[in-house]
Amino acid sequence: MLTVGLAGCSDGDDKKAGQSKDGRDKASESQTVRAAYRRTAEADTARMTLTTKAAAAGESVTARGDGVMDLEEGDSRMTLTAQGQKIEQRVLDGVVYQKAPAEQRSQLRLPPDKTWMKIDLARLDSSGSGSSGADGQVSDPAESFEYAKGVTDRDVTKVGTDTIDGARTTHYRVKADAEALAEGDPARAKALREQLGTSSLPLDMWLDDQGRLRQQTVRLTLRPESGDAPKQSRTVTSTTTLKFSDFGTEADVEAPAAEDTVDVTGKVAQATKSPGTA
């Protein structure tokens, strides 16, 4: 499985604070950041690119993805490339479908007539294995839309302006609570804070003139939990960048044919453990 550290669309919990002549909200920086996910979803669809760089024990892997997303529903389809291999991925209604190379399917001992693997994220979460973030093997590119949902003014810093793919953007640095990555699970959040060495999740966001998310970057350094050794061989660093462009592009997502699909949720649950689990 390929680690993809991102993404479900959130309508946010921001409140309007008046409007300027061009119709944009006069809001604090934290309100602007919280509103970004709602404003992005209002564009309906977009093209997306995803880049994840992960390193551990002297080894590093870079994964790149290109595809489209239904910003309102959170459904997506993309082609992921890593270590010379390509994986086609679709996310529909919280279920991940991956079409992996024949060699990988053989290693997983999948039926030869099944070309698509199905992973139900809800079942994966309920198993205690976890599906998201840097420690998960399967994740939804829409999931990180939840990361900045509860930030306040003290959590947001305006860095400056940049041009992203030809669009003028404002760059914000955000300290999101680690619990956002833990999807509200207190035990998981506690373990993540221990691994991160901090209670906050470092997040950079670039918003365009309409307040829509153009780029988001998450940088993580996860250390072994207490009692695990050796630390230097277990520390994982990752940088994940998600970009949006071409708002309004066609983004239809359909599930693969049932006869071509095998459910591997159980296999993934056995291979993946949440922080803090035995």
C-alpha positions as CSV (number, residue, x, y, z in Angstrom):
1,M,0.0,0.0,0.0
2,L,1.1,3.5,-0.7
3,T,1.1,6.1,2.1
4,V,-0.8,9.2,1.1
5,G,-0.9,11.6,3.9
6,L,-4.0,13.5,3.0
7,A,-7.9,14.8,2.9
8,G,-13.2,14.9,3.4
9,C,-14.6,18.2,2.6
10,S,-15.7,20.3,5.6
11,D,-18.2,23.1,5.4
12,G,-16.3,24.8,8.3
13,D,-17.6,26.5,11.4
14,D,-16.7,30.1,10.5
15,K,-19.1,33.0,11.0
16,K,-19.4,36.0,8.8
17,A,-17.9,39.2,10.0
18,G,-19.2,41.7,7.6
19,Q,-18.4,42.1,3.9
20,S,-16.3,44.4,1.8
21,K,-17.4,46.0,-1.4
22,D,-16.2,43.1,-3.5
23,G,-18.4,40.7,-1.4
24,R,-15.5,39.1,0.5
25,D,-15.7,38.7,4.3
26,K,-13.9,41.1,6.5
27,A,-12.6,38.4,8.9
28,S,-9.8,37.7,11.2
29,E,-7.0,35.5,9.9
30,S,-8.4,32.5,11.7
31,Q,-11.8,33.0,10.3
32,T,-10.3,33.3,6.8
33,V,-8.5,30.0,7.3
34,R,-11.5,28.2,8.6
35,A,-13.6,29.6,5.8
36,A,-11.2,28.4,3.2
37,Y,-12.5,24.8,3.1
38,R,-16.1,26.0,2.6
39,R,-15.1,28.5,-0.1
40,T,-13.1,25.8,-1.8
41,A,-16.0,23.3,-1.7
42,E,-18.2,26.0,-3.3
43,A,-16.1,25.7,-6.5
44,D,-17.7,22.1,-6.8
45,T,-14.7,20.5,-8.5
46,A,-11.0,20.9,-9.2
47,R,-7.9,19.3,-10.6
48,M,-5.5,18.2,-7.8
49,T,-1.9,17.2,-7.5
50,L,-0.4,15.5,-4.5
51,T,3.2,15.0,-3.5
52,T,4.4,13.1,-0.5
53,K,8.0,12.7,0.6
54,A,8.7,10.3,3.4
55,A,12.0,9.2,5.0
56,A,13.0,6.6,7.7
57,A,16.1,4.7,8.6
58,G,18.1,6.3,5.8
59,E,15.6,5.4,3.1
60,S,13.3,7.8,1.4
61,V,10.3,7.5,-1.0
62,T,8.6,10.2,-3.0
63,A,5.0,9.6,-4.2
64,R,3.2,11.8,-6.7
65,G,-0.4,11.9,-7.6
66,D,-2.5,13.7,-10.3
67,G,-6.2,13.7,-10.6
68,V,-9.5,15.4,-9.9
69,M,-11.8,15.9,-6.9
70,D,-15.5,16.6,-6.3
71,L,-14.8,19.2,-3.6
72,E,-18.3,19.2,-2.2
73,E,-18.7,15.4,-1.8
74,G,-15.0,14.6,-1.3
75,D,-14.9,11.9,-4.0
76,S,-11.7,11.8,-6.1
77,R,-9.8,9.8,-8.6
78,M,-6.0,10.0,-9.3
79,T,-3.0,8.1,-10.6
80,L,-0.3,7.7,-8.0
81,T,3.4,7.1,-8.9
82,A,6.1,5.9,-6.6
83,Q,9.3,4.0,-7.0
84,G,8.5,3.5,-10.7
85,Q,5.1,1.9,-10.1
86,K,1.7,3.4,-10.8
87,I,-1.4,2.9,-8.8
88,E,-4.8,4.1,-9.9
89,Q,-7.0,5.2,-7.0
90,R,-10.6,6.2,-6.6
91,V,-12.3,7.4,-3.4
92,L,-16.1,7.2,-3.4
93,D,-18.4,7.6,-0.3
94,G,-15.5,7.0,2.1
95,V,-14.3,3.8,0.3
96,V,-10.9,3.7,-1.3
97,Y,-10.4,1.6,-4.5
98,Q,-6.8,1.0,-5.7
99,K,-5.7,-0.7,-8.9
100,A,-2.1,-1.8,-8.0
101,P,0.5,-3.4,-10.3
102,A,0.1,-7.2,-10.8
103,E,3.3,-7.8,-8.8
104,Q,1.8,-6.1,-5.7
105,R,-1.5,-7.9,-6.1
106,S,0.4,-11.2,-6.2
107,Q,2.4,-10.3,-3.1
108,L,-0.9,-9.7,-1.3
109,R,-2.2,-13.1,-2.6
110,L,-5.2,-11.6,-4.2
111,P,-7.4,-13.6,-6.6
112,P,-5.9,-13.3,-10.1
113,D,-9.2,-12.2,-11.6
114,K,-9.5,-9.2,-9.2
115,T,-7.7,-6.1,-10.4
116,W,-9.1,-3.6,-7.8
117,M,-8.6,-3.6,-4.1
118,K,-11.4,-2.1,-1.9
119,I,-10.6,-0.5,1.5
120,D,-13.6,0.7,3.6
121,L,-12.2,3.6,5.7
122,A,-15.0,3.5,8.2
123,R,-14.4,-0.2,8.9
124,L,-10.6,0.4,9.1
125,D,-11.1,3.2,11.7
126,S,-13.5,1.1,13.8
127,S,-11.0,-1.7,13.8
128,G,-8.6,0.6,15.7
129,S,-6.0,0.5,12.9
130,G,-6.5,4.0,11.7
131,S,-6.5,5.1,8.1
132,S,-5.2,8.5,7.9
133,G,-2.2,10.8,8.3
134,A,1.5,9.9,8.4
135,D,1.0,6.6,10.1
136,G,-1.7,5.1,7.9
137,Q,-1.3,3.2,4.7
138,V,-4.5,4.3,3.0
139,S,-6.1,7.7,3.2
140,D,-8.6,10.0,1.5
141,P,-7.1,13.0,-0.2
142,A,-10.0,15.1,1.2
143,E,-9.3,14.2,4.8
144,S,-6.9,17.1,5.6
145,F,-9.8,19.6,5.1
146,E,-10.6,19.0,8.7
147,Y,-7.1,19.9,10.1
148,A,-7.7,23.7,10.5
149,K,-11.4,23.5,11.5
150,G,-11.0,24.6,15.1
151,V,-8.1,27.1,14.9
152,T,-8.1,30.4,16.7
153,D,-6.3,33.7,16.1
154,R,-3.3,32.6,18.1
155,D,-2.9,29.6,15.9
156,V,-2.6,31.5,12.6
157,T,0.2,33.6,11.2
158,K,0.0,35.5,7.9
159,V,3.4,34.9,6.2
160,G,3.1,36.9,3.0
161,T,2.0,36.5,-0.6
162,D,3.1,34.0,-3.3
163,T,2.1,33.1,-6.8
164,I,0.9,29.4,-7.1
165,D,0.4,28.1,-10.6
166,G,-0.3,31.7,-11.9
167,A,-2.7,32.5,-9.1
168,R,-2.0,35.2,-6.5
169,T,-2.2,33.7,-3.0
170,T,-1.8,34.6,0.6
171,H,0.4,32.3,2.7
172,Y,-0.8,31.4,6.2
173,R,1.1,29.3,8.8
174,V,-1.3,27.3,11.0
175,K,-0.9,25.4,14.2
176,A,-3.6,22.8,14.1
177,D,-4.3,20.6,17.1
178,A,-2.8,17.0,16.8
179,E,-6.3,15.7,17.6
180,A,-7.3,16.8,14.1
181,L,-5.0,14.2,12.7
182,A,-6.4,11.7,15.2
183,E,-9.9,12.3,14.0
184,G,-11.2,13.1,17.5
185,D,-9.9,9.9,19.1
186,P,-8.4,11.1,22.5
187,A,-6.1,8.1,23.0
188,R,-4.8,8.3,19.4
189,A,-4.3,12.1,19.8
190,K,-2.3,11.5,23.0
191,A,0.0,9.0,21.2
192,L,0.4,11.4,18.3
193,R,1.4,14.3,20.6
194,E,4.0,12.0,22.1
195,Q,5.3,11.0,18.7
196,L,5.3,14.6,17.4
197,G,6.9,16.0,20.5
198,T,4.3,18.8,20.4
199,S,0.5,19.2,20.7
200,S,0.2,21.1,17.4
201,L,0.3,20.0,13.7
202,P,2.4,22.3,11.5
203,L,0.3,23.3,8.5
204,D,0.9,25.9,5.7
205,M,-2.0,27.1,3.5
206,W,-2.0,29.3,0.4
207,L,-5.4,30.9,-0.3
208,D,-6.3,32.8,-3.5
209,D,-8.2,36.1,-3.8
210,Q,-11.5,34.3,-3.5
211,G,-10.4,32.6,-0.2
212,R,-10.1,29.2,-1.9
213,L,-7.3,26.7,-1.0
214,R,-4.7,26.6,-3.7
215,Q,-2.0,24.7,-1.8
216,Q,-1.6,23.0,1.6
217,T,1.6,21.5,3.0
218,V,1.9,19.3,6.1
219,R,5.3,18.5,7.6
220,L,5.6,15.8,10.2
221,T,8.3,14.2,12.3
222,L,7.0,11.1,14.1
223,R,9.2,9.5,16.7
224,P,8.8,6.1,18.4
225,E,6.6,6.0,21.4
226,S,8.1,5.4,24.9
227,G,9.7,2.0,25.2
228,D,10.2,1.6,21.5
229,A,13.8,1.3,20.3
230,P,16.0,2.2,18.5
231,K,14.6,5.7,18.1
232,Q,16.9,6.7,15.2
233,S,15.7,3.8,13.1
234,R,12.0,4.3,13.8
235,T,11.7,8.1,13.3
236,V,9.6,9.0,10.2
237,T,9.6,12.4,8.5
238,S,7.2,13.3,5.8
239,T,6.1,16.3,3.8
240,T,2.8,16.2,1.9
241,T,1.7,19.0,-0.4
242,L,-1.8,19.1,-2.0
243,K,-2.6,21.6,-4.8
244,F,-5.8,22.6,-6.4
245,S,-6.3,24.2,-9.9
246,D,-8.8,24.3,-12.8
247,F,-11.8,24.8,-10.5
248,G,-15.0,23.6,-12.2
249,T,-13.3,20.8,-14.2
250,E,-15.1,17.6,-14.9
251,A,-14.7,15.2,-11.9
252,D,-17.0,12.2,-12.3
253,V,-15.9,9.3,-10.0
254,E,-17.4,5.8,-10.4
255,A,-16.6,2.6,-8.4
256,P,-14.9,-0.2,-10.3
257,A,-17.1,-3.1,-11.4
258,A,-17.9,-5.4,-8.5
259,E,-16.7,-8.5,-10.3
260,D,-13.2,-6.9,-10.6
261,T,-13.0,-5.9,-6.9
262,V,-11.8,-7.7,-3.8
263,D,-12.3,-6.2,-0.3
264,V,-8.9,-6.1,1.5
265,T,-10.0,-4.0,4.5
266,G,-9.2,-6.8,6.9
267,K,-5.7,-7.3,5.5
268,V,-5.0,-3.6,5.8
269,A,-6.4,-3.6,9.4
270,Q,-4.0,-6.4,10.4
271,A,-1.0,-4.7,8.8
272,T,-1.7,-1.2,10.2
273,K,-1.8,-0.3,13.8
274,S,-2.8,3.0,15.4
275,P,-0.3,4.8,17.7
276,G,-0.8,3.5,21.2
277,T,-2.1,0.1,20.1
278,A,-0.3,-3.1,20.9
